[in-house]
């Protein structure tokens, strides 16, 4: 099999890249180690920045998102001194859309299937070859058949545990990581959201978040120790704890119900440099991880896809390879800003095991400043809705 771009990973970033390339006359093959059904079953974030919205439009897959997505004009932040709202439209003139990542992936798979572009599922023993030469290729096994995909370039969109990053030599690669001493226990329930905008809560009992996927599907989180197991938490215990961490008026109108999904996600900040080597280019979680605070994961992957797709289009259409040569530096400049925001916002809202009384006072002072200062709210809103590409 021969193609122009071999894309390792069939999640939203890999599919979005494939669709953008296809609409510009560039062939690709998507190689995914799981089944399509497994990929579509993943429960992920659902807050899309302006840049992601525009790329969905460019890929020709924005119709359902525009019809069913929930406009999101601001967020509420709760802390011991009260609750306040930051209005994105007032501070930036922009908004976001709440539209589940699972729905994004469905839309991308539907459009990808209609193009007739090849996709390989259940790909095992994926290996990249000769990425430091002019003729790289990828080998894998799928359904007991050995496959070889010859290509011009390889895009590693295969996540933190994927194989792509490991093909950058250790002498070249530098990794930066911060492991947070807590996780998020998340519950998905078929209940109406407690508020039409997200509520981020800093409470003496720990962080909490009230979010949603649609008018009848809510997503809630509470900060828990990494030693906890989802099985340790009954639905009743979860709802009781959530009510203790959010404002009393919100707790009073919270509609509870059976959980349809319950899991604990550890928090991590991670960046690798560079994000490319020779004919290999990394996108999304393969190159960087952000804490979920602020919903930057999928959106930062989307900015990588923007830079890479633009560079590949320029290479094939104009014979201009400068975008490919500068891809890593350009992507990382934005990645580190998203990392800073997610790290800062996480530090502002969570309770740390070694947190002193002084540290707690500093959190409150920082939140009070954010509540009362228009310039601080503007900076927050600009970061939250997404920095320009």
ChimeraX attribute file (.defattr): number of C-alpha atoms within 10 A of each C-alpha:
attribute: neighborCount
match mode: 1-to-1
recipient: residues
	/A:1	11
	/A:2	14
	/A:3	16
	/A:4	18
	/A:5	24
	/A:6	27
	/A:7	27
	/A:8	30
	/A:9	30
	/A:10	28
	/A:11	25
	/A:12	25
	/A:13	29
	/A:14	27
	/A:15	28
	/A:16	30
	/A:17	26
	/A:18	27
	/A:19	28
	/A:20	22
	/A:21	21
	/A:22	16
	/A:23	13
	/A:24	15
	/A:25	12
	/A:26	18
	/A:27	18
	/A:28	26
	/A:29	25
	/A:30	23
	/A:31	28
	/A:32	24
	/A:33	22
	/A:34	16
	/A:35	13
	/A:36	18
	/A:37	8
	/A:38	9
	/A:39	18
	/A:40	17
	/A:41	11
	/A:42	12
	/A:43	14
	/A:44	14
	/A:45	21
	/A:46	23
	/A:47	26
	/A:48	26
	/A:49	24
	/A:50	17
	/A:51	20
	/A:52	23
	/A:53	19
	/A:54	12
	/A:55	20
	/A:56	22
	/A:57	15
	/A:58	14
	/A:59	22
	/A:60	16
	/A:61	22
	/A:62	18
	/A:63	12
	/A:64	12
	/A:65	19
	/A:66	15
	/A:67	8
	/A:68	12
	/A:69	21
	/A:70	19
	/A:71	16
	/A:72	21
	/A:73	18
	/A:74	22
	/A:75	18
	/A:76	18
	/A:77	21
	/A:78	23
	/A:79	21
	/A:80	14
	/A:81	11
	/A:82	11
	/A:83	16
	/A:84	17
	/A:85	15
	/A:86	19
	/A:87	19
	/A:88	22
	/A:89	15
	/A:90	14
	/A:91	17
	/A:92	16
	/A:93	12
	/A:94	18
	/A:95	20
	/A:96	23
	/A:97	21
	/A:98	21
	/A:99	22
	/A:100	20
	/A:101	21
	/A:102	19
	/A:103	19
	/A:104	23
	/A:105	22
	/A:106	18
	/A:107	21
	/A:108	26
	/A:109	21
	/A:110	12
	/A:111	18
	/A:112	21
	/A:113	11
	/A:114	9
	/A:115	12
	/A:116	8
	/A:117	15
	/A:118	15
	/A:119	18
	/A:120	21
	/A:121	18
	/A:122	16
	/A:123	23
	/A:124	17
	/A:125	12
	/A:126	19
	/A:127	15
	/A:128	20
	/A:129	14
	/A:130	13
	/A:131	20
	/A:132	12
	/A:133	11
	/A:134	12
	/A:135	13
	/A:136	20
	/A:137	23
	/A:138	21
	/A:139	17
	/A:140	20
	/A:141	18
	/A:142	18
	/A:143	10
	/A:144	10
	/A:145	8
	/A:146	12
	/A:147	15
	/A:148	15
	/A:149	18
	/A:150	19
	/A:151	23
	/A:152	18
	/A:153	22
	/A:154	27
	/A:155	24
	/A:156	28
	/A:157	33
	/A:158	26
	/A:159	22
	/A:160	15
	/A:161	10
	/A:162	16
	/A:163	18
	/A:164	25
	/A:165	26
	/A:166	12
	/A:167	15
	/A:168	21
	/A:169	10
	/A:170	10
	/A:171	6
	/A:172	9
	/A:173	16
	/A:174	13
	/A:175	12
	/A:176	10
	/A:177	13
	/A:178	14
	/A:179	11
	/A:180	16
	/A:181	16
	/A:182	21
	/A:183	21
	/A:184	23
	/A:185	23
	/A:186	22
	/A:187	21
	/A:188	21
	/A:189	22
	/A:190	19
	/A:191	19
	/A:192	19
	/A:193	24
	/A:194	20
	/A:195	15
	/A:196	19
	/A:197	19
	/A:198	20
	/A:199	24
	/A:200	23
	/A:201	25
	/A:202	25
	/A:203	19
	/A:204	13
	/A:205	15
	/A:206	18
	/A:207	24
	/A:208	28
	/A:209	24
	/A:210	23
	/A:211	24
	/A:212	29
	/A:213	23
	/A:214	20
	/A:215	12
	/A:216	11
	/A:217	15
	/A:218	22
	/A:219	24
	/A:220	23
	/A:221	23
	/A:222	23
	/A:223	23
	/A:224	23
	/A:225	15
	/A:226	16
	/A:227	8
	/A:228	13
	/A:229	13
	/A:230	15
	/A:231	9
	/A:232	9
	/A:233	14
	/A:234	13
	/A:235	16
	/A:236	13
	/A:237	10
	/A:238	20
	/A:239	19
	/A:240	13
	/A:241	15
	/A:242	24
	/A:243	17
	/A:244	15
	/A:245	25
	/A:246	26
	/A:247	19
	/A:248	11
	/A:249	9
	/A:250	15
	/A:251	16
	/A:252	11
	/A:253	12
	/A:254	19
	/A:255	15
	/A:256	18
	/A:257	14
	/A:258	13
	/A:259	18
	/A:260	10
	/A:261	12
	/A:262	19
	/A:263	17
	/A:264	20
	/A:265	16
	/A:266	18
	/A:267	19
	/A:268	18
	/A:269	18
	/A:270	19
	/A:271	21
	/A:272	18
	/A:273	17
	/A:274	20
	/A:275	26
	/A:276	24
	/A:277	19
	/A:278	16
	/A:279	20
	/A:280	22
	/A:281	25
	/A:282	31
	/A:283	32
	/A:284	26
	/A:285	22
	/A:286	25
	/A:287	27
	/A:288	27
	/A:289	25
	/A:290	27
	/A:291	25
	/A:292	21
	/A:293	20
	/A:294	19
	/A:295	20
	/A:296	26
	/A:297	22
	/A:298	24
	/A:299	24
	/A:300	29
	/A:301	25
	/A:302	27
	/A:303	24
	/A:304	29
	/A:305	27
	/A:306	21
	/A:307	19
	/A:308	25
	/A:309	22
	/A:310	18
	/A:311	20
	/A:312	24
	/A:313	20
	/A:314	16
	/A:315	15
	/A:316	14
	/A:317	12
	/A:318	9
	/A:319	10
	/A:320	14
	/A:321	15
	/A:322	12
	/A:323	18
	/A:324	22
	/A:325	15
	/A:326	14
	/A:327	22
	/A:328	21
	/A:329	14
	/A:330	17
	/A:331	23
	/A:332	19
	/A:333	11
	/A:334	17
	/A:335	22
	/A:336	16
	/A:337	13
	/A:338	23
	/A:339	21
	/A:340	14
	/A:341	19
	/A:342	23
	/A:343	20
	/A:344	12
	/A:345	16
	/A:346	19
	/A:347	14
	/A:348	18
	/A:349	24
	/A:350	23
	/A:351	23
	/A:352	15
	/A:353	9
	/A:354	8
	/A:355	10
	/A:356	11
	/A:357	8
	/A:358	9
	/A:359	14
	/A:360	17
	/A:361	11
	/A:362	13
	/A:363	18
	/A:364	18
	/A:365	12
	/A:366	13
	/A:367	21
	/A:368	15
	/A:369	14
	/A:370	19
	/A:371	18
	/A:372	11
	/A:373	11
	/A:374	13
	/A:375	12
	/A:376	14
	/A:377	21
	/A:378	18
	/A:379	13
	/A:380	19
	/A:381	24
	/A:382	17
	/A:383	19
	/A:384	21
	/A:385	28
	/A:386	24
	/A:387	16
	/A:388	10
	/A:389	13
